[in-house]
Amino acid sequence: MHVTRDFSHYVRSAGEGIKHIDLAVEGVHCAGCMAKIERGLSVIPDVTLARVNLTDRRVALEWKAGTLDPSRFIDRLEELGYKAYPFETESAEVAEVAESRFLLRCLGVAAFATMNVMMLSIPVWSGNVSDMLPEQRDFFHWLSALIALPAAAYAGQPFFRSAWRALSNKTTNMDVPISIGVILALGMSVVETIHHAEHAYFDAAIMLLTFLLVGRFLDQNMRRRTRAVAGNLAALKAETAARFVGPDEISQVPVAAINPGDVVLLRPGERCAVDGTVIEGRSEIDQSLITGETLYVTAEQGTPVYAGSMNISGTLRVRVSAASEATLLAEITRLLDNALQARSRYMRLSDRASRLYAPVVHATALITILGWVIAGASWHDAIVTGVAVLIITCPCALGLAIPTVQTVASGAMFKSGVLLNSGDAIERLAEADHVIFDKTGTLTLPDLEVMNAADIPADIFELAGRLALSSHHPVAAAVAQAAGARSPIVGAVEEAGQGVRAVADGIEIRLGRPSFCGAEALVGGATLDPEASVVAFSKGAEKFILSVRQGLRPDAQAVIAALKARGIGIEILSGDREPAVKAAAHALSIPEWRAGVTPADKIARIEELKRRGARVLMVGDGMNDAPSLAAAHVSMSPISAAHLSQATADLVFLGRPLAPVVAAIDSARKALHLMRQNLWLAIGYNVLAVPVAISGVVTPLIAAAAMSGSSILVMLNSLRARSASREIV
């Protein structure tokens, strides 16, 4: 009977003519596995993307629509020695927890056996230099075998299963030499015990498994903690929403059925399922994920809300602007996913070294054995030396050197409000020594503020805010927000490009251009903020002007000072007016600035700095910044940036503060330093250990301790990437 497999439920569109599927893959433990899977899947015709996420053992695949059956990917992975199935967040988390528990059980068995075998080895070691009888020594050896053999059979399963899958598919991975080394050590120990030899290596084999399991358990839990960040974001997504299907009738529907323009009800205690704007009601909401602020935000008419925000007190009606995968929360999740999948040039170097490992170390062990035999050693002694070479050269430290740092660093950056959008962004950001800031929306906040609200009579300002509710202009929205207006004036009329007018208490009121309101004289005689836009309000013969502008980000001065303290050059390139740019540069003590620049001017300046040897970090948010973001050595954008800028930028930062820029640089510099340290640790260990092992002076026990110690040292060193940012003062 022919059985078909239909995975269409798990396939989604990834753009015009491109399909995407995520597969969970068992047995992926190292950089070598990642490279092997990506190479093996990329050779399939019409595959446009094959990227492994080591953090959650997932492979993301994209291909030309209509050309491939997704089941082919699963078959190909099986050929490579890996079991795969469609990825689902819930089932993946269950499998991750189950694997963690299994590793912990294996570690417990191995550690218990190691302690007991080592206790039995102590009298043997001392007896070999004293008067222990051969029968007594054999008794201790057989007792060690009785403990070590079943313990190794159980505790070694994570390595044995992986090695068997690889060998059965005529390939190798890092677990193959580990398994061979453990099995050879145990087999030789049994043979030695049968022939009443002085030495057996049960302690070396079980101790090797213990240390390897410690490293694998720590690695898995470190990745789970980083992956929990993405899991926490996923938990913020509401699956359903209460959509209005009539004036006072709601229906609970899946988020996928919500469309822009729909109106949904958001009740107290609920998480918002969509992006949108409040059209009725008043409440407090927690949207710290987006703004970075822990204080609740007042939500009322005109207030934007985002998916994942928690409604605290009142009931709100929200008009939907985006739902499902189009929300800002979904975009943040995708950016975080990119961070967890990030691949750097150091990781690629580690990949290549790891791929060469298996054939090189097997050849080295074989040559060692033959060399010692040719030199006159017995086959017994030669094989013992070969086993020590196999064990001591295990590439776990090399395989963990880069991925662990990237995993920890990307998690630390996210906690600082920064998401990676490029594989080698960490290294390039660490090299940055010159920062170019755009002004509008980057050094300044994207939201407009009324700067002279305190100078306007309260009743006039309230009336202006109510009139502003009838306009779609962003400046009017800023006036309405600042005035706390909740009820628009009935009968207001908006004149395109001019403003909005209405009649209140028999008096005509207007809000808009000074010429529309008859307030040109006030503009000419006032001393205004050079960065501000001017909007006028008139109530009959009474005329007022409002100064509306984007304020500097609250910590901009401290961030600029912190960058200077780190030896980084700073300048502003902005397309805005000269007075506005000059005022911002003066407020931030940035002597080098240019106003009225075009995108081509920005690129020309970046190229000029490159020729001088500078490594430029471009920070911008507008669509006109996208070319310069791409031209820079490395680039960042705020989450409020245009989608084109976000897609071009290497990193994206969240919230209102500018501090994530400094935090990202500190984290990147620390991570790059740790990557280099880890590579040198791994290389230095092998340079010292391999000749010593080949010389025959190292027993399998010492080899196991040395190899495991190097892997754990690399992992512990990587954990230092969790806290890299210095305080910004």
C-alpha positions in Angstrom: 0.0 0.0 0.0 1.4 3.4 -1.0 1.3 6.0 1.8 1.4 9.7 0.9 2.6 12.4 3.2 0.9 15.8 3.1 2.8 18.6 4.8 0.9 21.5 3.1 -0.5 22.5 6.5 3.0 23.4 7.6 4.0 25.3 4.4 3.6 29.0 4.2 4.4 31.7 1.6 7.7 33.6 2.0 7.2 36.0 -0.8 6.3 35.9 -4.4 6.9 32.4 -5.8 8.7 31.2 -2.7 7.5 28.6 -0.1 8.8 28.1 3.4 8.7 25.2 6.0 10.4 24.7 9.3 11.5 21.2 10.3 12.5 20.0 13.7 15.7 17.9 13.4 16.9 15.4 16.0 20.6 14.8 16.7 21.9 18.3 15.8 24.5 19.1 18.5 27.3 21.1 16.9 28.6 23.5 14.2 29.6 20.5 12.1 26.1 19.1 12.1 24.8 22.5 11.0 27.2 22.8 8.1 26.5 19.2 7.0 22.7 19.6 7.0 22.9 23.0 5.2 25.2 21.6 2.5 23.1 18.5 2.1 19.9 20.3 1.6 21.2 23.2 -0.5 22.2 20.8 -3.3 18.5 20.0 -4.0 17.5 21.9 -7.1 15.2 25.0 -6.6 16.1 25.2 -2.9 16.8 28.9 -2.2 17.5 28.7 1.6 18.6 26.0 4.0 19.5 27.4 7.4 19.9 25.5 10.7 18.9 27.1 14.0 21.1 25.2 16.5 19.3 26.9 19.4 16.0 24.9 18.9 17.3 22.2 16.5 15.3 23.6 13.6 16.0 23.9 9.9 14.3 26.7 7.8 13.8 25.8 4.2 12.6 27.9 1.3 12.1 26.8 -2.3 10.5 27.9 -5.6 6.8 27.3 -5.4 5.4 24.3 -7.3 8.8 22.6 -7.7 9.2 20.4 -4.6 7.3 18.2 -2.2 8.3 19.1 1.4 8.6 15.3 2.1 11.7 15.3 0.0 13.5 17.4 2.6 12.7 14.8 5.3 13.9 12.0 3.1 17.1 13.9 2.4 17.7 14.5 6.1 17.2 10.9 6.8 19.9 10.1 4.2 22.2 12.5 6.1 21.5 10.6 9.3 18.9 12.9 11.0 15.3 12.3 11.8 13.1 15.3 11.0 9.4 16.3 11.2 7.4 19.5 10.8 8.3 22.0 13.5 5.6 23.1 15.9 6.5 25.4 18.8 4.5 23.4 21.4 5.8 20.0 20.3 9.3 21.3 20.0 9.3 22.6 23.5 7.9 19.3 24.8 10.7 17.5 22.9 13.3 19.9 24.3 12.2 19.3 27.9 12.2 15.5 27.3 15.7 15.7 25.9 16.9 17.8 28.7 15.6 15.3 31.3 17.1 12.4 29.4 20.5 14.1 29.3 20.2 14.8 33.0 19.4 11.1 33.7 22.4 10.0 31.6 24.6 12.5 33.4 23.4 11.2 36.8 24.1 7.6 35.9 27.6 8.5 34.5 28.5 10.7 37.4 27.4 8.0 40.0 29.4 5.3 38.1 32.4 7.6 37.8 32.6 8.2 41.5 32.3 4.5 42.3 34.8 3.4 39.7 37.3 6.0 40.8 37.0 4.8 44.4 37.7 1.3 43.2 40.7 2.5 41.1 42.5 4.1 44.1 43.4 0.8 45.8 44.5 -0.6 42.4 46.8 2.4 41.7 48.3 2.2 45.2 48.5 -1.6 45.0 50.5 -1.6 41.7 53.4 0.1 43.6 53.0 -2.1 46.7 52.2 -5.7 47.4 48.6 -6.1 46.0 48.0 -9.7 44.8 47.0 -10.2 41.2 43.7 -11.8 42.3 42.8 -8.7 44.4 43.6 -6.4 41.5 41.5 -8.6 39.1 38.6 -8.4 41.6 38.6 -4.6 41.6 38.9 -4.6 37.8 35.9 -6.9 37.4 33.9 -4.9 40.0 34.7 -1.7 38.0 33.6 -3.5 34.8 30.3 -4.5 36.5 29.6 -0.8 37.2 31.1 0.9 34.2 29.8 -1.3 31.3 26.0 -1.0 32.0 26.4 2.7 33.0 28.3 3.5 29.8 25.7 1.6 27.8 22.9 3.8 29.2 24.8 7.1 29.6 26.5 6.9 26.2 23.2 6.7 24.3 23.2 10.4 23.2 26.6 9.8 21.5 26.1 6.2 20.3 22.8 6.9 18.7 24.1 9.9 16.8 27.2 8.1 15.7 25.2 5.1 14.5 22.8 7.2 12.5 25.8 8.9 10.8 27.6 5.6 10.1 24.5 3.9 8.8 24.2 6.7 6.2 27.9 6.4 5.3 28.8 9.8 6.9 30.6 10.9 10.1 30.1 13.5 12.8 31.8 14.5 16.0 30.1 11.7 17.9 31.7 9.0 15.8 35.3 9.4 17.2 33.8 9.9 20.7 31.9 6.6 20.5 34.9 4.8 19.0 37.2 6.1 21.8 34.7 5.1 24.6 34.0 1.6 23.1 37.7 0.9 22.4 38.6 2.0 26.0 35.9 -0.3 27.5 36.8 -3.2 25.1 40.5 -3.0 25.9 39.8 -2.8 29.6 37.8 -6.0 29.4 40.6 -7.7 27.5 43.1 -6.4 30.0 41.1 -7.7 32.9 40.7 -11.1 31.3 44.5 -11.3 30.9 45.2 -10.2 34.5 46.9 -6.9 33.3 48.0 -4.2 35.8 45.9 -1.5 34.0 42.3 -1.1 32.9 40.6 2.0 31.6 37.0 1.7 32.9 37.6 4.9 34.8 38.7 6.8 31.7 35.8 5.7 29.6 33.1 6.5 32.2 34.8 9.8 33.2 34.9 10.9 29.6 31.2 10.3 29.2 30.5 12.2 32.4 32.4 15.3 31.3 31.0 15.2 27.8 27.4 15.0 29.2 28.1 17.9 31.5 29.2 19.9 28.5 26.2 18.8 26.4 23.7 19.5 29.2 25.1 22.9 29.9 25.1 23.7 26.2 21.5 22.6 25.8 20.3 24.5 28.8 22.1 27.7 27.7 20.4 27.4 24.3 17.1 26.8 26.0 17.4 30.0 28.1 18.2 32.0 25.0 15.3 30.3 23.1 13.0 31.1 26.0 13.3 34.7 24.9 11.6 33.8 21.7 9.2 31.6 23.6 8.2 34.5 25.8 7.5 36.6 22.7 5.4 33.8 21.3 3.5 33.6 24.6 2.5 37.2 24.1 0.6 36.4 20.9 -3.2 36.1 21.5 -4.7 33.5 19.2 -8.2 35.0 19.1 -9.8 38.5 19.2 -13.3 39.8 19.8 -14.3 41.4 16.5 -17.3 43.7 16.2 -19.8 42.2 13.6 -22.5 44.8 14.5 -22.8 48.1 16.4 -22.9 46.2 19.7 -22.3 42.6 18.7 -18.9 40.9 18.9 -17.7 37.5 17.7 -14.6 35.7 19.0 -12.6 34.8 15.9 -9.1 33.5 15.2 -6.5 36.3 14.6 -5.9 34.9 11.1 -9.5 36.0 10.3 -8.9 39.6 11.3 -8.3 42.2 8.5 -7.1 45.8 8.6 -10.0 48.1 9.1 -11.9 45.7 11.4 -12.8 46.9 14.9 -12.0 44.7 17.9 -12.8 44.9 21.6 -10.0 44.8 24.1 -11.1 44.1 27.6 -9.2 44.5 30.9 -6.7 41.8 31.5 -6.5 40.8 27.9 -3.5 40.9 25.6 -4.0 42.8 22.4 -3.9 40.4 19.4 -3.5 43.1 16.7 -1.8 46.4 15.9 -4.2 49.3 15.7 -5.4 52.6 17.1 -7.9 53.2 19.9 -11.1 54.8 18.6 -13.1 54.6 21.9 -12.5 54.1 25.6 -9.8 54.9 28.1 -7.4 52.5 29.9 -3.8 51.9 30.9 -1.7 49.5 28.8 1.6 47.8 29.4 3.6 47.9 26.1 7.1 47.8 27.5 8.1 45.3 24.8 7.8 48.1 22.2 8.6 51.2 24.2 11.1 49.8 26.7 9.2 51.7 29.4 8.0 49.8 32.4 5.4 52.4 33.4 1.9 51.9 32.1 0.8 54.1 29.2 -2.6 55.9 29.1 -4.6 54.6 26.1 -7.4 56.8 24.7 -8.7 57.9 21.4 -5.9 58.1 18.9 -3.4 56.0 20.9 -1.6 53.3 18.9 -1.6 49.9 20.5 0.5 46.8 19.5 0.0 43.1 19.5 1.3 41.7 22.8 0.4 44.8 24.8 -1.6 44.1 28.0 -4.7 46.0 28.7 -4.8 46.9 32.4 -8.0 48.7 33.5 -10.6 50.0 31.0 -12.3 48.6 27.9 -11.1 49.8 24.5 -12.3 49.7 20.9 -9.4 49.3 18.6 -9.4 49.8 14.8 -7.0 47.2 13.3 -4.1 48.3 11.2 -2.2 45.0 11.1 -2.9 41.4 12.3 -1.4 38.0 12.5 2.1 37.9 10.9 2.0 41.6 9.8 2.1 42.9 13.4 5.1 44.6 15.0 5.4 41.7 17.5 5.6 39.2 14.6 8.3 41.4 13.0 10.3 41.4 16.3 9.9 37.6 16.6 11.3 37.2 13.0 14.2 39.5 13.8 15.0 37.5 17.0 14.8 34.3 15.0 17.4 35.8 12.6 19.5 36.6 15.7 19.3 33.0 16.9 20.3 31.7 13.4 23.0 34.2 12.9 26.1 32.9 11.2 29.4 34.7 11.3 32.8 34.4 9.6 34.2 33.0 12.8 31.4 30.4 12.9 32.1 29.5 9.3 35.8 29.1 10.2 34.8 26.8 13.1 32.5 24.9 10.7 35.3 24.2 8.3 37.7 23.1 11.0 35.0 20.8 12.5 34.3 19.2 9.1 38.0 18.3 8.7 38.2 16.9 12.2 36.8 13.3 11.8 39.0 12.2 8.9 42.1 13.9 10.4 41.8 12.5 13.9 41.0 9.0 12.7 44.0 9.1 10.4 46.2 10.5 13.3 45.1 7.7 15.6 45.8 5.1 13.0 49.2 6.5 12.1 50.0 6.7 15.8 49.2 3.0 16.3 51.2 1.9 13.2 54.0 4.2 14.1 54.4 2.7 17.6 54.2 -0.8 16.2 56.9 0.0 13.7 59.0 1.5 16.5 58.8 -1.8 18.3 55.9 -1.3 20.7 53.4 -4.1 21.3 50.0 -3.9 19.6 48.5 -3.6 23.1 50.5 -0.5 24.0 50.1 1.0 20.5 46.3 0.7 20.6 46.2 2.2 24.1 48.1 5.2 22.7 45.7 5.4 19.7 42.7 5.4 22.1 44.3 8.3 24.0 44.8 10.2 20.8 41.1 9.6 19.8 39.9 10.9 23.2 42.2 13.8 23.7 41.5 15.3 20.2 37.7 15.4 20.5 36.7 18.7 18.8 34.0 19.6 21.2 35.8 22.7 22.3 36.3 23.8 18.7 32.7 23.1 17.8 31.5 25.1 20.8 33.9 28.0 20.5 31.8 30.3 18.3 28.2 29.1 18.5 28.0 29.4 22.3 29.3 33.0 22.2 26.9 34.0 19.5 24.0 32.3 21.3 24.8 34.0 24.6 25.6 37.4 23.0 22.4 37.5 20.9 20.4 36.8 24.1 22.2 39.5 26.0 21.6 42.0 23.2 17.9 41.2 23.1 17.7 41.9 26.8 19.4 45.3 26.0 16.7 45.9 23.4 18.8 45.0 20.3 17.9 42.4 17.6 20.4 41.0 15.1 19.3 40.9 11.5 22.6 39.7 9.9 24.9 36.8 10.6 28.2 38.6 10.9 26.8 41.8 12.5 28.5 41.1 15.9 32.0 41.1 14.4 31.4 44.1 12.2 29.8 46.1 15.0 32.7 45.3 17.3 35.1 46.8 14.7 33.1 50.1 14.4 35.1 53.2 15.3 32.9 56.0 13.8 29.1 56.5 14.1 27.0 58.5 11.7 23.5 59.4 13.0 20.5 60.5 11.0 18.6 63.1 13.1 14.9 62.8 12.5 13.5 59.7 14.1 16.9 58.5 15.2 18.4 61.1 17.5 14.9 62.4 17.9 11.7 60.5 18.9 9.4 59.5 16.1 6.4 61.0 17.9 5.6 64.7 17.7 5.3 66.8 20.9 3.7 70.2 21.5 6.6 72.1 23.0 4.8 75.3 24.2 1.6 73.7 25.5 2.2 75.3 29.0 2.0 78.8 27.3 -1.5 78.2 25.9 -4.6 78.8 28.1 -6.0 75.5 29.2 -9.5 76.0 27.8 -8.1 77.1 24.4 -5.7 74.1 24.3 -8.5 71.7 25.1 -10.6 73.2 22.4 -7.8 72.9 19.9 -7.2 69.3 20.9 -10.9 68.4 20.3 -10.8 70.1 16.8 -7.5 68.2 16.1 -9.4 64.9 16.5 -11.2 65.6 13.2 -7.9 65.8 11.2 -5.7 63.0 9.9 -2.6 65.1 9.9 0.2 63.8 12.2 0.7 67.3 13.6 -3.0 67.5 14.5 -2.7 64.0 16.1 0.2 65.4 18.3 -2.0 68.3 19.4 -4.9 66.0 20.2 -2.6 63.7 22.2 -1.0 66.5 24.2 -4.4 68.1 25.0 -5.8 64.8 26.2 -8.8 65.2 23.8 -11.4 62.5 23.8 -14.5 63.9 22.1 -14.2 65.5 18.6 -16.2 68.6 17.6 -19.2 67.6 15.6 -19.5 69.1 12.1 -15.8 69.8 11.7 -14.6 70.2 8.1 -11.0 69.5 6.9 -9.6 71.4 4.0 -6.8 69.4 2.4 -3.4 71.0 2.8 -4.8 73.8 5.0 -6.3 72.6 8.2 -9.6 71.9 9.9 -12.4 74.3 10.9 -15.7 74.1 12.9 -18.1 76.2 14.8 -18.2 76.0 18.6 -20.6 78.1 20.7 -21.4 80.1 17.6 -17.7 81.1 17.0 -15.6 79.7 14.2 -12.5 77.9 15.2 -9.6 76.8 13.0 -6.5 74.7 13.4 -3.9 74.5 10.6 -1.5 76.6 8.7 -0.9 80.1 10.1 -2.3 81.6 6.8 -5.4 79.4 7.2 -6.0 80.8 10.7 -4.9 84.4 10.0 -2.0 84.1 12.3 0.9 85.0 10.0 1.9 88.0 12.1 2.3 85.9 15.2 4.8 83.6 13.4 6.8 86.5 12.1 7.2 88.1 15.5 7.8 85.0 17.6 11.1 83.4 18.6 10.5 79.8 17.7 12.4 76.6 18.1 14.4 76.1 14.9 13.5 72.4 14.9 9.7 73.0 15.3 6.8 72.9 12.9 4.3 75.6 13.5 0.5 75.1 13.6 -1.9 77.9 14.4 -5.3 77.9 16.2 -7.9 80.6 16.0 -11.1 81.2 18.0 -12.7 84.2 16.4 -10.3 87.1 16.8 -8.1 85.1 19.3 -5.0 83.7 17.6 -2.4 81.3 19.0 0.6 79.4 17.6 1.7 75.9 18.7 5.3 74.7 18.4 5.3 71.0 17.4 8.5 69.1 17.1 10.2 65.8 17.6 12.1 65.9 20.9 15.5 64.3 21.4 15.5 60.8 22.7 15.6 61.0 26.5 19.1 59.6 26.9 20.7 61.0 23.7 23.2 63.2 25.5 24.4 60.4 27.8 24.7 58.0 24.8 26.8 60.5 22.8 29.1 61.1 25.8 29.4 57.3 26.3 30.3 56.7 22.6 33.0 59.5 22.9 34.3 57.8 26.0 34.8 54.6 24.1 36.9 56.4 21.5 34.3 56.4 18.8 34.0 59.4 16.3 30.5 60.8 15.9 28.7 63.0 13.3 25.2 63.9 12.1 24.2 63.6 8.5 20.6 64.8 8.0 18.3 65.9 5.2 16.6 68.3 7.6 16.9 72.1 7.6 20.2 73.6 8.8 18.7 75.4 11.9 17.2 72.1 13.1 20.3 70.0 12.6 22.5 72.7 14.1 20.3 72.9 17.2 20.4 69.2 17.7 24.2 69.0 17.2 24.7 71.8 19.6 22.5 70.2 22.3 24.4 66.9 22.0 27.9 68.5 21.7 28.5 67.0 18.3 30.9 69.4 16.4 30.7 67.6 13.1 27.3 67.8 11.3 25.8 68.4 7.9 22.3 69.4 7.0 20.3 69.1 3.8 22.2 66.0 2.6 20.8 63.6 0.0 21.1 59.8 0.1 23.9 60.1 -2.4 25.7 62.6 -0.1 25.5 60.2 2.8 27.0 57.4 0.7 29.8 59.7 -0.5 30.6 60.6 3.1 30.7 57.0 4.1 33.0 56.0 1.2 35.3 58.9 2.2 35.5 57.7 5.7 36.2 54.1 4.5 39.1 55.4 2.4 40.5 56.9 5.6 40.3 53.4 7.2 37.3 54.1 9.4 34.7 51.4 10.1 31.4 53.3 10.0 28.3 52.4 12.0 25.3 54.1 10.3 22.2 54.7 12.5 19.1 55.8 10.6 15.4 55.2 10.2 14.0 56.7 7.0 13.5 55.1 3.6 16.1 57.6 2.3 18.6 56.1 4.8 18.4 52.6 3.3 21.2 53.1 0.8 23.6 54.5 3.4 22.7 51.8 5.8 23.6 49.2 3.1 26.8 51.1 2.3 28.1 51.4 5.9 30.4 48.8 7.5 27.5 48.0 9.9 24.1 49.6 10.4 21.3 50.0 13.0 17.7 51.2 12.8 15.1 51.8 15.5 12.0 49.6 15.5 10.0 52.6 14.5 12.0 52.7 11.2 10.5 52.2 7.8 10.3 48.6 6.8 12.9 49.1 4.1 15.4 50.5 6.6 14.7 47.6 9.0 15.3 45.1 6.2 18.6 46.8 5.3 20.0 47.3 8.8 22.2 44.7 10.4 20.6 45.4 13.9 17.3 46.8 15.1 16.8 48.4 18.5 13.6 48.7 20.5 12.0 51.4 22.6 12.5 55.2 23.0 16.0 55.2 24.6 19.1 55.3 22.4 21.1 53.4 25.0 20.8 50.1 23.0 23.3 51.5 20.5 26.0 51.6 23.2 24.9 48.3 24.7 25.1 46.6 21.3 28.7 47.9 20.7 29.8 46.8 24.2 28.2 43.4 23.7 29.7 43.0 20.3 33.2 44.0 21.4 33.0 41.5 24.3 31.6 38.8 22.1 34.4 39.2 19.5 37.0 39.1 22.2 35.5 35.9 23.6 35.2 34.3 20.1 38.9 34.9 19.6 39.8 33.7 23.0 37.8 30.5 22.5 39.4 29.7 19.2 42.8 30.2 20.6 41.9 28.1 23.6 40.7 25.3 21.4 43.6 25.5 19.0 46.2 25.9 21.8 44.8 22.9 23.6 45.1 20.7 20.5 48.6 22.0 19.6 49.8 21.0 23.1 47.6 17.9 23.7 48.0 16.0 20.4 51.8 15.7 20.4 51.7 14.6 24.1 49.1 12.0 23.3 51.1 10.7 20.3 54.2 10.4 22.5 52.4 7.8 24.6 52.8 9.6 28.0 49.1 10.2 28.3 46.7 7.5 29.5 43.1 7.4 28.3 42.1 8.6 31.8 44.2 11.8 31.5 43.1 12.3 27.9 39.4 12.2 29.0 40.0 14.7 31.7 42.0 17.1 29.5 39.5 17.0 26.6 36.4 17.4 28.8 38.1 20.2 30.7 38.8 22.1 27.6 35.2 21.9 26.4 33.8 23.1 29.7 36.4 25.9 29.9 35.2 27.2 26.5 31.6 27.1 27.5 32.2 28.8 30.8 34.2 31.5 29.0 31.3 32.0 26.6 28.9 32.7 29.4 30.9 35.9 30.1 29.1 37.4 27.1 25.9 37.6 29.2 27.0 40.9 30.8 29.1 43.0 28.4 27.5 46.5 28.5 29.1 49.1 30.8 26.9 51.6 32.5 26.1 54.7 30.5 26.6 57.8 32.5 
